[in-house]
C-alpha cells in the first residue's frame, strides 16, 4: 500500500491564496483529485494525505468534502484555530469525520520565531491527543529551537515535521539545521516527511545529488521507521514533476536503504495517521 503523505488541493482564489506570488504563477489554477489521480496511477501510489493550504475551517471542510467523494484520499490534515477558547468544542465537532487525521498551522509565516511556545498555542496542542489528532509542524530552520522545546512538552502527542523543516539548500547551510534536526528526532513521538525539498533547491538547476546531504541527515536522525514520502503536489511543480519528486526519494532509498522502502512509501504514514482501516479497504 503506497501512500503520498503530503499533497494539496485548492480551487484557486487570488485573495485566499495570496501566498502564490507571480514567480509561482504555474499554481494559479485549480488542483483537484481527478488531476492528482493521474499522477498517482502513473507513479504506483494508491492514496494520499490531503493537507491544508489555507488557514480556515472552511478549508478543512473543503478537504473533507473532497475526501468523502474520493477513495484515493486516505486522510486529511486540516486547520483549526488552536488559539481559540472554544477549541475543544470545535475538536468535538470535527471528531465526527473519520478521514480527518490531524491539524496544521502555517507557523513558518508567523513573525514570532517562538510562536510554537506561546501559552495559548501550547494549550491548543494539549487538547489534540484526547481526540486522537496528529499535528504537522510547518516551520523554517530558524523555528526549529522552539519546535524542539514544544515536542518535549508533549511526549505522548504525535508530531510530524513537514518538508524536513525547509533547510536552506540554496545557501548550503547544512550544519546548524542538521544539529537541530538530530535534536528534534531524539523525541520518539516525532516523525518527518521526505517532502518539499525540490522547492527549497534552485528550482531550475537542481540535480538529484543536491538532496543527498539532507537525506543523509534525516535518515541517520529519524531512521526508517519515522520517515514518510510526500510529493507536496502541486507545489512541487514549481521545480519538478510528480514523477521526478518520487524518483529523488526512490533512488536514494534504493541506493542506501532498500529495506526501508515499504515503510517510507506507505507503512509509516499508515501507522502515524492511523489509516489501517482505509488502507485495508483500498487493498481489498
Secondary structure, DSSP 8 states (H G I E B T S, - for coil): --EEEEE--B---TTTTTTS-GGGGGGSS-B-HHHHHHHHHHTT--EEEEE--SSSHHHHHHHHHHHHT-TTEEEEEE---TT-TTHHHHHHHHTT-TTEEEEEE-GGG-S-TTGGG-HHHHHHHHHHGGGT-EEEE---GGGHHHHHHHHHH-TTS-EEEGGGG--BTTTTB-HHHHHHHHHHHTSTTEEEEE-S-TTTS-TTT--GGGGHHHHHHHHHHH-GGGEEE---BTGGGGT--HHHHHHHHHHHHHHH-GGGHHIIIIIHHHHHTT-HHHHHHHH-
